[in-house]
Amino acid sequence: MAARTSLGVVAVAVFVVGIVMPAAAAAAAAAQAPAPAPASDGTSIDQGIAYVLMLVALVLTYLIHPLDASSPYKLF
């Protein structure tokens, strides 16, 4: 009989939590203000990173090319 009573208490508790929790979550979601629009969509940041990487590649090319030209080994 005690097991049946505990099962009944657990079933009622689960039922009450199942009813109350979604209502509380909906009330909390409705109370929050919408998020502001992003100032940047990220493409300008990606483009800036690409320009920096291209500049680094250009500098490295002009630093390595004289070393390659004066090398006694014919690499290319």
mmJSON file of the N, C-alpha and C atoms, coordinates in Angstrom:
{"data_MODEL":{"atom_site":{
"group_PDB":["ATOM","ATOM","ATOM","ATOM","ATOM","ATOM","ATOM","ATOM","ATOM","ATOM","ATOM","ATOM","ATOM","ATOM","ATOM","ATOM","ATOM","ATOM","ATOM","ATOM","ATOM","ATOM","ATOM","ATOM","ATOM","ATOM","ATOM","ATOM","ATOM","ATOM","ATOM","ATOM","ATOM","ATOM","ATOM","ATOM","ATOM","ATOM","ATOM","ATOM","ATOM","ATOM","ATOM","ATOM","ATOM","ATOM","ATOM","ATOM","ATOM","ATOM","ATOM","ATOM","ATOM","ATOM","ATOM","ATOM","ATOM","ATOM","ATOM","ATOM","ATOM","ATOM","ATOM","ATOM","ATOM","ATOM","ATOM","ATOM","ATOM","ATOM","ATOM","ATOM","ATOM","ATOM","ATOM","ATOM","ATOM","ATOM","ATOM","ATOM","ATOM","ATOM","ATOM","ATOM","ATOM","ATOM","ATOM","ATOM","ATOM","ATOM","ATOM","ATOM","ATOM","ATOM","ATOM","ATOM","ATOM","ATOM","ATOM","ATOM","ATOM","ATOM","ATOM","ATOM","ATOM","ATOM","ATOM","ATOM","ATOM","ATOM","ATOM","ATOM","ATOM","ATOM","ATOM","ATOM","ATOM","ATOM","ATOM","ATOM","ATOM","ATOM","ATOM","ATOM","ATOM","ATOM","ATOM","ATOM","ATOM","ATOM","ATOM","ATOM","ATOM","ATOM","ATOM","ATOM","ATOM","ATOM","ATOM","ATOM","ATOM","ATOM","ATOM","ATOM","ATOM","ATOM","ATOM","ATOM","ATOM","ATOM","ATOM","ATOM","ATOM","ATOM","ATOM","ATOM","ATOM","ATOM","ATOM","ATOM","ATOM","ATOM","ATOM","ATOM","ATOM","ATOM","ATOM","ATOM","ATOM","ATOM","ATOM","ATOM","ATOM","ATOM","ATOM","ATOM","ATOM","ATOM","ATOM","ATOM","ATOM","ATOM","ATOM","ATOM","ATOM","ATOM","ATOM","ATOM","ATOM","ATOM","ATOM","ATOM","ATOM","ATOM","ATOM","ATOM","ATOM","ATOM","ATOM","ATOM","ATOM","ATOM","ATOM","ATOM","ATOM","ATOM","ATOM","ATOM","ATOM","ATOM","ATOM","ATOM","ATOM","ATOM","ATOM","ATOM","ATOM","ATOM","ATOM","ATOM","ATOM","ATOM","ATOM","ATOM","ATOM","ATOM","ATOM","ATOM"],
"id":[1,2,3,4,5,6,7,8,9,10,11,12,13,14,15,16,17,18,19,20,21,22,23,24,25,26,27,28,29,30,31,32,33,34,35,36,37,38,39,40,41,42,43,44,45,46,47,48,49,50,51,52,53,54,55,56,57,58,59,60,61,62,63,64,65,66,67,68,69,70,71,72,73,74,75,76,77,78,79,80,81,82,83,84,85,86,87,88,89,90,91,92,93,94,95,96,97,98,99,100,101,102,103,104,105,106,107,108,109,110,111,112,113,114,115,116,117,118,119,120,121,122,123,124,125,126,127,128,129,130,131,132,133,134,135,136,137,138,139,140,141,142,143,144,145,146,147,148,149,150,151,152,153,154,155,156,157,158,159,160,161,162,163,164,165,166,167,168,169,170,171,172,173,174,175,176,177,178,179,180,181,182,183,184,185,186,187,188,189,190,191,192,193,194,195,196,197,198,199,200,201,202,203,204,205,206,207,208,209,210,211,212,213,214,215,216,217,218,219,220,221,222,223,224,225,226,227,228],
"type_symbol":["N","C","C","N","C","C","N","C","C","N","C","C","N","C","C","N","C","C","N","C","C","N","C","C","N","C","C","N","C","C","N","C","C","N","C","C","N","C","C","N","C","C","N","C","C","N","C","C","N","C","C","N","C","C","N","C","C","N","C","C","N","C","C","N","C","C","N","C","C","N","C","C","N","C","C","N","C","C","N","C","C","N","C","C","N","C","C","N","C","C","N","C","C","N","C","C","N","C","C","N","C","C","N","C","C","N","C","C","N","C","C","N","C","C","N","C","C","N","C","C","N","C","C","N","C","C","N","C","C","N","C","C","N","C","C","N","C","C","N","C","C","N","C","C","N","C","C","N","C","C","N","C","C","N","C","C","N","C","C","N","C","C","N","C","C","N","C","C","N","C","C","N","C","C","N","C","C","N","C","C","N","C","C","N","C","C","N","C","C","N","C","C","N","C","C","N","C","C","N","C","C","N","C","C","N","C","C","N","C","C","N","C","C","N","C","C","N","C","C","N","C","C","N","C","C","N","C","C"],
"label_atom_id":["N","CA","C","N","CA","C","N","CA","C","N","CA","C","N","CA","C","N","CA","C","N","CA","C","N","CA","C","N","CA","C","N","CA","C","N","CA","C","N","CA","C","N","CA","C","N","CA","C","N","CA","C","N","CA","C","N","CA","C","N","CA","C","N","CA","C","N","CA","C","N","CA","C","N","CA","C","N","CA","C","N","CA","C","N","CA","C","N","CA","C","N","CA","C","N","CA","C","N","CA","C","N","CA","C","N","CA","C","N","CA","C","N","CA","C","N","CA","C","N","CA","C","N","CA","C","N","CA","C","N","CA","C","N","CA","C","N","CA","C","N","CA","C","N","CA","C","N","CA","C","N","CA","C","N","CA","C","N","CA","C","N","CA","C","N","CA","C","N","CA","C","N","CA","C","N","CA","C","N","CA","C","N","CA","C","N","CA","C","N","CA","C","N","CA","C","N","CA","C","N","CA","C","N","CA","C","N","CA","C","N","CA","C","N","CA","C","N","CA","C","N","CA","C","N","CA","C","N","CA","C","N","CA","C","N","CA","C","N","CA","C","N","CA","C","N","CA","C","N","CA","C","N","CA","C","N","CA","C","N","CA","C","N","CA","C"],
"label_alt_id":[null,null,null,null,null,null,null,null,null,null,null,null,null,null,null,null,null,null,null,null,null,null,null,null,null,null,null,null,null,null,null,null,null,null,null,null,null,null,null,null,null,null,null,null,null,null,null,null,null,null,null,null,null,null,null,null,null,null,null,null,null,null,null,null,null,null,null,null,null,null,null,null,null,null,null,null,null,null,null,null,null,null,null,null,null,null,null,null,null,null,null,null,null,null,null,null,null,null,null,null,null,null,null,null,null,null,null,null,null,null,null,null,null,null,null,null,null,null,null,null,null,null,null,null,null,null,null,null,null,null,null,null,null,null,null,null,null,null,null,null,null,null,null,null,null,null,null,null,null,null,null,null,null,null,null,null,null,null,null,null,null,null,null,null,null,null,null,null,null,null,null,null,null,null,null,null,null,null,null,null,null,null,null,null,null,null,null,null,null,null,null,null,null,null,null,null,null,null,null,null,null,null,null,null,null,null,null,null,null,null,null,null,null,null,null,null,null,null,null,null,null,null,null,null,null,null,null,null],
"label_comp_id":["MET","MET","MET","ALA","ALA","ALA","ALA","ALA","ALA","ARG","ARG","ARG","THR","THR","THR","SER","SER","SER","LEU","LEU","LEU","GLY","GLY","GLY","VAL","VAL","VAL","VAL","VAL","VAL","ALA","ALA","ALA","VAL","VAL","VAL","ALA","ALA","ALA","VAL","VAL","VAL","PHE","PHE","PHE","VAL","VAL","VAL","VAL","VAL","VAL","GLY","GLY","GLY","ILE","ILE","ILE","VAL","VAL","VAL","MET","MET","MET","PRO","PRO","PRO","ALA","ALA","ALA","ALA","ALA","ALA","ALA","ALA","ALA","ALA","ALA","ALA","ALA","ALA","ALA","ALA","ALA","ALA","ALA","ALA","ALA","ALA","ALA","ALA","ALA","ALA","ALA","GLN","GLN","GLN","ALA","ALA","ALA","PRO","PRO","PRO","ALA","ALA","ALA","PRO","PRO","PRO","ALA","ALA","ALA","PRO","PRO","PRO","ALA","ALA","ALA","SER","SER","SER","ASP","ASP","ASP","GLY","GLY","GLY","THR","THR","THR","SER","SER","SER","ILE","ILE","ILE","ASP","ASP","ASP","GLN","GLN","GLN","GLY","GLY","GLY","ILE","ILE","ILE","ALA","ALA","ALA","TYR","TYR","TYR","VAL","VAL","VAL","LEU","LEU","LEU","MET","MET","MET","LEU","LEU","LEU","VAL","VAL","VAL","ALA","ALA","ALA","LEU","LEU","LEU","VAL","VAL","VAL","LEU","LEU","LEU","THR","THR","THR","TYR","TYR","TYR","LEU","LEU","LEU","ILE","ILE","ILE","HIS","HIS","HIS","PRO","PRO","PRO","LEU","LEU","LEU","ASP","ASP","ASP","ALA","ALA","ALA","SER","SER","SER","SER","SER","SER","PRO","PRO","PRO","TYR","TYR","TYR","LYS","LYS","LYS","LEU","LEU","LEU","PHE","PHE","PHE"],
"label_asym_id":["A","A","A","A","A","A","A","A","A","A","A","A","A","A","A","A","A","A","A","A","A","A","A","A","A","A","A","A","A","A","A","A","A","A","A","A","A","A","A","A","A","A","A","A","A","A","A","A","A","A","A","A","A","A","A","A","A","A","A","A","A","A","A","A","A","A","A","A","A","A","A","A","A","A","A","A","A","A","A","A","A","A","A","A","A","A","A","A","A","A","A","A","A","A","A","A","A","A","A","A","A","A","A","A","A","A","A","A","A","A","A","A","A","A","A","A","A","A","A","A","A","A","A","A","A","A","A","A","A","A","A","A","A","A","A","A","A","A","A","A","A","A","A","A","A","A","A","A","A","A","A","A","A","A","A","A","A","A","A","A","A","A","A","A","A","A","A","A","A","A","A","A","A","A","A","A","A","A","A","A","A","A","A","A","A","A","A","A","A","A","A","A","A","A","A","A","A","A","A","A","A","A","A","A","A","A","A","A","A","A","A","A","A","A","A","A","A","A","A","A","A","A","A","A","A","A","A","A"],
"label_entity_id":["1","1","1","1","1","1","1","1","1","1","1","1","1","1","1","1","1","1","1","1","1","1","1","1","1","1","1","1","1","1","1","1","1","1","1","1","1","1","1","1","1","1","1","1","1","1","1","1","1","1","1","1","1","1","1","1","1","1","1","1","1","1","1","1","1","1","1","1","1","1","1","1","1","1","1","1","1","1","1","1","1","1","1","1","1","1","1","1","1","1","1","1","1","1","1","1","1","1","1","1","1","1","1","1","1","1","1","1","1","1","1","1","1","1","1","1","1","1","1","1","1","1","1","1","1","1","1","1","1","1","1","1","1","1","1","1","1","1","1","1","1","1","1","1","1","1","1","1","1","1","1","1","1","1","1","1","1","1","1","1","1","1","1","1","1","1","1","1","1","1","1","1","1","1","1","1","1","1","1","1","1","1","1","1","1","1","1","1","1","1","1","1","1","1","1","1","1","1","1","1","1","1","1","1","1","1","1","1","1","1","1","1","1","1","1","1","1","1","1","1","1","1","1","1","1","1","1","1"],
"label_seq_id":[1,1,1,2,2,2,3,3,3,4,4,4,5,5,5,6,6,6,7,7,7,8,8,8,9,9,9,10,10,10,11,11,11,12,12,12,13,13,13,14,14,14,15,15,15,16,16,16,17,17,17,18,18,18,19,19,19,20,20,20,21,21,21,22,22,22,23,23,23,24,24,24,25,25,25,26,26,26,27,27,27,28,28,28,29,29,29,30,30,30,31,31,31,32,32,32,33,33,33,34,34,34,35,35,35,36,36,36,37,37,37,38,38,38,39,39,39,40,40,40,41,41,41,42,42,42,43,43,43,44,44,44,45,45,45,46,46,46,47,47,47,48,48,48,49,49,49,50,50,50,51,51,51,52,52,52,53,53,53,54,54,54,55,55,55,56,56,56,57,57,57,58,58,58,59,59,59,60,60,60,61,61,61,62,62,62,63,63,63,64,64,64,65,65,65,66,66,66,67,67,67,68,68,68,69,69,69,70,70,70,71,71,71,72,72,72,73,73,73,74,74,74,75,75,75,76,76,76],
"pdbx_PDB_ins_code":[null,null,null,null,null,null,null,null,null,null,null,null,null,null,null,null,null,null,null,null,null,null,null,null,null,null,null,null,null,null,null,null,null,null,null,null,null,null,null,null,null,null,null,null,null,null,null,null,null,null,null,null,null,null,null,null,null,null,null,null,null,null,null,null,null,null,null,null,null,null,null,null,null,null,null,null,null,null,null,null,null,null,null,null,null,null,null,null,null,null,null,null,null,null,null,null,null,null,null,null,null,null,null,null,null,null,null,null,null,null,null,null,null,null,null,null,null,null,null,null,null,null,null,null,null,null,null,null,null,null,null,null,null,null,null,null,null,null,null,null,null,null,null,null,null,null,null,null,null,null,null,null,null,null,null,null,null,null,null,null,null,null,null,null,null,null,null,null,null,null,null,null,null,null,null,null,null,null,null,null,null,null,null,null,null,null,null,null,null,null,null,null,null,null,null,null,null,null,null,null,null,null,null,null,null,null,null,null,null,null,null,null,null,null,null,null,null,null,null,null,null,null,null,null,null,null,null,null],
"Cartn_x":[0.817,0.0,0.865,2.0,2.885,3.508,3.81,4.401,3.385,2.123,1.078,0.849,0.928,0.755,1.912,3.145,4.298,4.226,3.779,3.64,2.588,1.523,0.487,1.001,1.781,2.356,3.324,4.133,5.079,4.328,3.259,2.478,1.831,1.287,0.682,1.75,2.908,3.999,4.461,4.598,5.008,3.944,2.682,1.593,1.596,1.767,1.776,2.978,4.136,5.335,5.173,4.562,4.336,3.395,2.485,1.557,2.197,2.885,3.399,4.652,5.549,6.829,6.674,5.905,5.75,5.088,4.141,3.494,4.492,5.359,6.361,7.391,7.769,8.739,8.143,6.848,6.199,6.083,5.803,5.707,7.072,8.122,9.47,9.908,9.546,9.928,9.179,7.921,7.133,7.609,8.192,8.619,9.925,10.718,12.003,11.815,12.636,12.606,13.333,12.969,13.667,15.114,15.943,17.362,17.548,18.509,18.747,19.376,19.202,19.777,21.302,22.006,23.466,24.004,25.082,25.7,26.473,26.939,27.691,27.265,27.169,26.772,27.964,29.158,30.338,31.09,30.458,31.16,32.26,32.069,33.127,34.332,34.091,35.194,35.951,35.224,35.86,36.68,36.15,36.865,38.137,38.077,39.264,40.337,39.932,40.899,41.511,40.715,41.236,42.259,41.992,42.953,44.265,44.183,45.404,46.2,45.519,46.217,46.866,46.178,46.777,47.999,47.943,49.093,50.269,49.996,51.062,51.662,50.841,51.352,52.208,51.785,52.566,53.913,53.932,55.192,56.106,55.572,56.403,56.952,56.157,56.633,57.825,57.754,58.846,60.032,59.833,60.964,61.671,60.921,61.507,62.086,61.508,61.961,63.428,63.937,65.371,66.261,65.846,66.636,66.668,65.553,65.472,66.302,66.312,67.034,68.548,69.018,70.453,70.948,70.08,70.459,71.235,72.268,73.002,72.18,71.161,70.333,69.242,69.017,67.976,66.697,65.862,64.635,63.567,63.512,62.453,63.033],
"Cartn_y":[-1.188,0.0,1.259,1.217,2.381,2.668,1.614,1.811,2.451,2.044,2.597,4.078,4.433,5.82,6.679,6.162,6.927,7.104,6.09,6.202,7.246,7.297,8.298,9.707,9.881,11.196,11.617,10.704,11.01,11.348,10.624,10.886,12.27,12.634,13.958,15.037,14.827,15.803,15.996,14.917,15.014,15.751,15.473,16.147,17.649,18.029,19.45,20.157,19.54,20.135,20.252,19.269,19.31,20.418,20.795,21.889,23.246,23.332,24.612,25.062,24.165,24.561,25.178,24.615,25.279,26.648,26.79,28.084,29.102,28.698,29.602,29.97,29.014,29.297,30.243,30.077,30.963,32.371,32.5,33.818,34.497,33.738,34.319,34.728,33.949,34.277,35.504,35.653,36.802,38.078,37.967,39.147,39.727,38.952,39.43,40.262,41.312,42.154,41.441,41.723,41.084,41.57,40.741,41.083,42.164,43.051,44.089,43.49,44.187,43.716,43.801,42.862,42.91,44.107,44.689,45.845,45.407,44.172,43.645,42.198,41.793,40.411,39.467,39.968,39.12,39.084,39.484,39.419,40.464,41.616,42.633,42.179,41.448,40.909,39.87,38.999,37.988,38.638,39.699,40.376,41.037,41.603,42.201,41.17,40.008,38.929,38.469,38.393,37.969,38.967,40.27,41.273,41.184,40.955,40.826,39.602,38.486,37.272,37.458,38.167,38.419,39.319,40.308,41.186,40.408,39.505,38.665,37.781,37.208,36.37,37.186,38.416,39.267,39.624,39.979,40.325,39.113,37.963,36.758,36.411,36.609,36.33,37.207,38.502,39.408,39.252,38.662,38.38,37.087,36.093,34.797,34.801,35.566,35.536,35.932,36.985,37.29,36.185,35.547,34.444,33.276,33.034,31.943,32.262,33.51,33.889,33.812,34.086,34.068,32.712,31.752,30.428,29.675,28.919,28.13,26.918,26.566,25.43,25.917,25.21,25.545,24.801,25.498,24.85,24.837,25.901,25.974,26.268],
"Cartn_z":[0.0,0.0,0.0,0.702,0.776,-0.584,-1.324,-2.654,-3.59,-3.44,-4.292,-3.951,-2.682,-2.254,-2.761,-2.626,-3.12,-4.622,-5.33,-6.778,-7.133,-6.357,-6.587,-6.331,-5.275,-4.967,-6.065,-6.537,-7.614,-8.89,-9.195,-10.402,-10.337,-9.188,-9.032,-9.144,-8.546,-8.611,-10.051,-10.794,-12.193,-13.002,-12.728,-13.438,-13.148,-11.888,-11.51,-12.122,-12.069,-12.658,-14.171,-14.789,-16.231,-16.655,-15.787,-16.088,-15.757,-14.63,-14.145,-14.9,-15.197,-15.808,-17.194,-18.115,-19.414,-19.289,-18.36,-18.173,-17.633,-16.718,-16.174,-17.238,-18.067,-19.136,-20.169,-20.485,-21.449,-20.88,-19.598,-18.977,-18.95,-18.679,-18.652,-20.046,-21.049,-22.424,-22.917,-22.512,-22.94,-22.251,-21.067,-20.321,-20.857,-21.554,-22.043,-23.298,-23.41,-24.601,-25.741,-26.97,-28.089,-28.173,-28.705,-28.832,-29.887,-29.686,-30.698,-31.956,-33.043,-34.31,-34.227,-34.835,-34.78,-35.55,-35.029,-35.684,-36.927,-36.935,-38.07,-38.276,-39.534,-39.788,-39.873,-39.66,-39.642,-40.955,-42.045,-43.332,-43.415,-42.786,-42.823,-42.006,-40.929,-40.13,-40.944,-41.631,-42.475,-43.588,-44.159,-45.232,-44.696,-43.505,-42.889,-42.624,-42.137,-41.889,-43.201,-44.259,-45.563,-46.093,-45.931,-46.381,-45.605,-44.311,-43.499,-43.936,-44.176,-44.61,-45.983,-46.884,-48.2,-48.079,-47.182,-46.965,-46.389,-45.461,-44.895,-45.987,-46.849,-47.933,-48.893,-49.175,-50.074,-49.464,-48.196,-47.52,-47.472,-47.134,-47.087,-48.466,-49.491,-50.849,-51.192,-50.886,-51.219,-50.281,-49.106,-48.227,-48.644,-49.073,-49.413,-50.828,-51.743,-53.14,-53.305,-52.674,-52.829,-52.288,-51.21,-50.666,-51.637,-52.298,-53.26,-54.512,-54.926,-56.139,-55.933,-54.715,-54.477,-54.0,-53.911,-53.432,-54.51,-54.121,-55.11,-55.586,-54.849,-55.245,-56.193,-57.267,-58.208,-57.813,-57.084,-56.607,-57.689,-58.524,-59.524,-60.873],
"occupancy":[1.0,1.0,1.0,1.0,1.0,1.0,1.0,1.0,1.0,1.0,1.0,1.0,1.0,1.0,1.0,1.0,1.0,1.0,1.0,1.0,1.0,1.0,1.0,1.0,1.0,1.0,1.0,1.0,1.0,1.0,1.0,1.0,1.0,1.0,1.0,1.0,1.0,1.0,1.0,1.0,1.0,1.0,1.0,1.0,1.0,1.0,1.0,1.0,1.0,1.0,1.0,1.0,1.0,1.0,1.0,1.0,1.0,1.0,1.0,1.0,1.0,1.0,1.0,1.0,1.0,1.0,1.0,1.0,1.0,1.0,1.0,1.0,1.0,1.0,1.0,1.0,1.0,1.0,1.0,1.0,1.0,1.0,1.0,1.0,1.0,1.0,1.0,1.0,1.0,1.0,1.0,1.0,1.0,1.0,1.0,1.0,1.0,1.0,1.0,1.0,1.0,1.0,1.0,1.0,1.0,1.0,1.0,1.0,1.0,1.0,1.0,1.0,1.0,1.0,1.0,1.0,1.0,1.0,1.0,1.0,1.0,1.0,1.0,1.0,1.0,1.0,1.0,1.0,1.0,1.0,1.0,1.0,1.0,1.0,1.0,1.0,1.0,1.0,1.0,1.0,1.0,1.0,1.0,1.0,1.0,1.0,1.0,1.0,1.0,1.0,1.0,1.0,1.0,1.0,1.0,1.0,1.0,1.0,1.0,1.0,1.0,1.0,1.0,1.0,1.0,1.0,1.0,1.0,1.0,1.0,1.0,1.0,1.0,1.0,1.0,1.0,1.0,1.0,1.0,1.0,1.0,1.0,1.0,1.0,1.0,1.0,1.0,1.0,1.0,1.0,1.0,1.0,1.0,1.0,1.0,1.0,1.0,1.0,1.0,1.0,1.0,1.0,1.0,1.0,1.0,1.0,1.0,1.0,1.0,1.0,1.0,1.0,1.0,1.0,1.0,1.0,1.0,1.0,1.0,1.0,1.0,1.0,1.0,1.0,1.0,1.0,1.0,1.0],
"B_iso_or_equiv":[0.0,0.0,0.0,0.0,0.0,0.0,0.0,0.0,0.0,0.0,0.0,0.0,0.0,0.0,0.0,0.0,0.0,0.0,0.0,0.0,0.0,0.0,0.0,0.0,0.0,0.0,0.0,0.0,0.0,0.0,0.0,0.0,0.0,0.0,0.0,0.0,0.0,0.0,0.0,0.0,0.0,0.0,0.0,0.0,0.0,0.0,0.0,0.0,0.0,0.0,0.0,0.0,0.0,0.0,0.0,0.0,0.0,0.0,0.0,0.0,0.0,0.0,0.0,0.0,0.0,0.0,0.0,0.0,0.0,0.0,0.0,0.0,0.0,0.0,0.0,0.0,0.0,0.0,0.0,0.0,0.0,0.0,0.0,0.0,0.0,0.0,0.0,0.0,0.0,0.0,0.0,0.0,0.0,0.0,0.0,0.0,0.0,0.0,0.0,0.0,0.0,0.0,0.0,0.0,0.0,0.0,0.0,0.0,0.0,0.0,0.0,0.0,0.0,0.0,0.0,0.0,0.0,0.0,0.0,0.0,0.0,0.0,0.0,0.0,0.0,0.0,0.0,0.0,0.0,0.0,0.0,0.0,0.0,0.0,0.0,0.0,0.0,0.0,0.0,0.0,0.0,0.0,0.0,0.0,0.0,0.0,0.0,0.0,0.0,0.0,0.0,0.0,0.0,0.0,0.0,0.0,0.0,0.0,0.0,0.0,0.0,0.0,0.0,0.0,0.0,0.0,0.0,0.0,0.0,0.0,0.0,0.0,0.0,0.0,0.0,0.0,0.0,0.0,0.0,0.0,0.0,0.0,0.0,0.0,0.0,0.0,0.0,0.0,0.0,0.0,0.0,0.0,0.0,0.0,0.0,0.0,0.0,0.0,0.0,0.0,0.0,0.0,0.0,0.0,0.0,0.0,0.0,0.0,0.0,0.0,0.0,0.0,0.0,0.0,0.0,0.0,0.0,0.0,0.0,0.0,0.0,0.0,0.0,0.0,0.0,0.0,0.0,0.0],
"pdbx_formal_charge":[null,null,null,null,null,null,null,null,null,null,null,null,null,null,null,null,null,null,null,null,null,null,null,null,null,null,null,null,null,null,null,null,null,null,null,null,null,null,null,null,null,null,null,null,null,null,null,null,null,null,null,null,null,null,null,null,null,null,null,null,null,null,null,null,null,null,null,null,null,null,null,null,null,null,null,null,null,null,null,null,null,null,null,null,null,null,null,null,null,null,null,null,null,null,null,null,null,null,null,null,null,null,null,null,null,null,null,null,null,null,null,null,null,null,null,null,null,null,null,null,null,null,null,null,null,null,null,null,null,null,null,null,null,null,null,null,null,null,null,null,null,null,null,null,null,null,null,null,null,null,null,null,null,null,null,null,null,null,null,null,null,null,null,null,null,null,null,null,null,null,null,null,null,null,null,null,null,null,null,null,null,null,null,null,null,null,null,null,null,null,null,null,null,null,null,null,null,null,null,null,null,null,null,null,null,null,null,null,null,null,null,null,null,null,null,null,null,null,null,null,null,null,null,null,null,null,null,null],
"auth_seq_id":[1,1,1,2,2,2,3,3,3,4,4,4,5,5,5,6,6,6,7,7,7,8,8,8,9,9,9,10,10,10,11,11,11,12,12,12,13,13,13,14,14,14,15,15,15,16,16,16,17,17,17,18,18,18,19,19,19,20,20,20,21,21,21,22,22,22,23,23,23,24,24,24,25,25,25,26,26,26,27,27,27,28,28,28,29,29,29,30,30,30,31,31,31,32,32,32,33,33,33,34,34,34,35,35,35,36,36,36,37,37,37,38,38,38,39,39,39,40,40,40,41,41,41,42,42,42,43,43,43,44,44,44,45,45,45,46,46,46,47,47,47,48,48,48,49,49,49,50,50,50,51,51,51,52,52,52,53,53,53,54,54,54,55,55,55,56,56,56,57,57,57,58,58,58,59,59,59,60,60,60,61,61,61,62,62,62,63,63,63,64,64,64,65,65,65,66,66,66,67,67,67,68,68,68,69,69,69,70,70,70,71,71,71,72,72,72,73,73,73,74,74,74,75,75,75,76,76,76],
"auth_comp_id":["MET","MET","MET","ALA","ALA","ALA","ALA","ALA","ALA","ARG","ARG","ARG","THR","THR","THR","SER","SER","SER","LEU","LEU","LEU","GLY","GLY","GLY","VAL","VAL","VAL","VAL","VAL","VAL","ALA","ALA","ALA","VAL","VAL","VAL","ALA","ALA","ALA","VAL","VAL","VAL","PHE","PHE","PHE","VAL","VAL","VAL","VAL","VAL","VAL","GLY","GLY","GLY","ILE","ILE","ILE","VAL","VAL","VAL","MET","MET","MET","PRO","PRO","PRO","ALA","ALA","ALA","ALA","ALA","ALA","ALA","ALA","ALA","ALA","ALA","ALA","ALA","ALA","ALA","ALA","ALA","ALA","ALA","ALA","ALA","ALA","ALA","ALA","ALA","ALA","ALA","GLN","GLN","GLN","ALA","ALA","ALA","PRO","PRO","PRO","ALA","ALA","ALA","PRO","PRO","PRO","ALA","ALA","ALA","PRO","PRO","PRO","ALA","ALA","ALA","SER","SER","SER","ASP","ASP","ASP","GLY","GLY","GLY","THR","THR","THR","SER","SER","SER","ILE","ILE","ILE","ASP","ASP","ASP","GLN","GLN","GLN","GLY","GLY","GLY","ILE","ILE","ILE","ALA","ALA","ALA","TYR","TYR","TYR","VAL","VAL","VAL","LEU","LEU","LEU","MET","MET","MET","LEU","LEU","LEU","VAL","VAL","VAL","ALA","ALA","ALA","LEU","LEU","LEU","VAL","VAL","VAL","LEU","LEU","LEU","THR","THR","THR","TYR","TYR","TYR","LEU","LEU","LEU","ILE","ILE","ILE","HIS","HIS","HIS","PRO","PRO","PRO","LEU","LEU","LEU","ASP","ASP","ASP","ALA","ALA","ALA","SER","SER","SER","SER","SER","SER","PRO","PRO","PRO","TYR","TYR","TYR","LYS","LYS","LYS","LEU","LEU","LEU","PHE","PHE","PHE"],
"auth_asym_id":["A","A","A","A","A","A","A","A","A","A","A","A","A","A","A","A","A","A","A","A","A","A","A","A","A","A","A","A","A","A","A","A","A","A","A","A","A","A","A","A","A","A","A","A","A","A","A","A","A","A","A","A","A","A","A","A","A","A","A","A","A","A","A","A","A","A","A","A","A","A","A","A","A","A","A","A","A","A","A","A","A","A","A","A","A","A","A","A","A","A","A","A","A","A","A","A","A","A","A","A","A","A","A","A","A","A","A","A","A","A","A","A","A","A","A","A","A","A","A","A","A","A","A","A","A","A","A","A","A","A","A","A","A","A","A","A","A","A","A","A","A","A","A","A","A","A","A","A","A","A","A","A","A","A","A","A","A","A","A","A","A","A","A","A","A","A","A","A","A","A","A","A","A","A","A","A","A","A","A","A","A","A","A","A","A","A","A","A","A","A","A","A","A","A","A","A","A","A","A","A","A","A","A","A","A","A","A","A","A","A","A","A","A","A","A","A","A","A","A","A","A","A","A","A","A","A","A","A"],
"auth_atom_id":["N","CA","C","N","CA","C","N","CA","C","N","CA","C","N","CA","C","N","CA","C","N","CA","C","N","CA","C","N","CA","C","N","CA","C","N","CA","C","N","CA","C","N","CA","C","N","CA","C","N","CA","C","N","CA","C","N","CA","C","N","CA","C","N","CA","C","N","CA","C","N","CA","C","N","CA","C","N","CA","C","N","CA","C","N","CA","C","N","CA","C","N","CA","C","N","CA","C","N","CA","C","N","CA","C","N","CA","C","N","CA","C","N","CA","C","N","CA","C","N","CA","C","N","CA","C","N","CA","C","N","CA","C","N","CA","C","N","CA","C","N","CA","C","N","CA","C","N","CA","C","N","CA","C","N","CA","C","N","CA","C","N","CA","C","N","CA","C","N","CA","C","N","CA","C","N","CA","C","N","CA","C","N","CA","C","N","CA","C","N","CA","C","N","CA","C","N","CA","C","N","CA","C","N","CA","C","N","CA","C","N","CA","C","N","CA","C","N","CA","C","N","CA","C","N","CA","C","N","CA","C","N","CA","C","N","CA","C","N","CA","C","N","CA","C","N","CA","C","N","CA","C","N","CA","C","N","CA","C","N","CA","C","N","CA","C"],
"pdbx_PDB_model_num":[1,1,1,1,1,1,1,1,1,1,1,1,1,1,1,1,1,1,1,1,1,1,1,1,1,1,1,1,1,1,1,1,1,1,1,1,1,1,1,1,1,1,1,1,1,1,1,1,1,1,1,1,1,1,1,1,1,1,1,1,1,1,1,1,1,1,1,1,1,1,1,1,1,1,1,1,1,1,1,1,1,1,1,1,1,1,1,1,1,1,1,1,1,1,1,1,1,1,1,1,1,1,1,1,1,1,1,1,1,1,1,1,1,1,1,1,1,1,1,1,1,1,1,1,1,1,1,1,1,1,1,1,1,1,1,1,1,1,1,1,1,1,1,1,1,1,1,1,1,1,1,1,1,1,1,1,1,1,1,1,1,1,1,1,1,1,1,1,1,1,1,1,1,1,1,1,1,1,1,1,1,1,1,1,1,1,1,1,1,1,1,1,1,1,1,1,1,1,1,1,1,1,1,1,1,1,1,1,1,1,1,1,1,1,1,1,1,1,1,1,1,1,1,1,1,1,1,1]
}}}
